[in-house]
Amino acid sequence: MLGWALTFLVLALVAGLLGFSGLAGASANIAWVLFVVFLVLMVVSAVARALRGQSPA
């Protein structure tokens, strides 16, 4: 999921440089949403592992 977020971020940067502001804005929003979802899932996973008594490795 982090890979998709980075992909959309790069797409937004390239589109912004080429003047496609609508596409750049949409891609940046998608990248932001995917990054937030990734962070939430990472925290949930870390808490679940901690509650089971496993190391966070």
Contacts in CASP RR format, 6 or more apart in sequence:
PFRMAT RR
TARGET T0000
AUTHOR 0000-0000-0000
METHOD contacts of the structure
MODEL  1
MLGWALTFLVLALVAGLLGFSGLAGASANIAWVLFVVFLVLMVVSAVARA
LRGQSPA
1 34 0 8 1.000
1 37 0 8 1.000
1 38 0 8 1.000
1 41 0 8 1.000
2 34 0 8 1.000
2 35 0 8 1.000
2 38 0 8 1.000
4 34 0 8 1.000
5 31 0 8 1.000
5 32 0 8 1.000
5 34 0 8 1.000
5 35 0 8 1.000
5 38 0 8 1.000
6 31 0 8 1.000
7 31 0 8 1.000
8 27 0 8 1.000
8 28 0 8 1.000
8 30 0 8 1.000
8 31 0 8 1.000
8 34 0 8 1.000
9 27 0 8 1.000
9 28 0 8 1.000
9 31 0 8 1.000
11 23 0 8 1.000
11 27 0 8 1.000
11 31 0 8 1.000
12 23 0 8 1.000
12 24 0 8 1.000
12 25 0 8 1.000
12 26 0 8 1.000
12 27 0 8 1.000
12 28 0 8 1.000
12 31 0 8 1.000
13 24 0 8 1.000
15 21 0 8 1.000
15 22 0 8 1.000
15 23 0 8 1.000
15 24 0 8 1.000
15 25 0 8 1.000
15 27 0 8 1.000
16 23 0 8 1.000
16 24 0 8 1.000
46 56 0 8 1.000
49 55 0 8 1.000
49 56 0 8 1.000
50 56 0 8 1.000
END
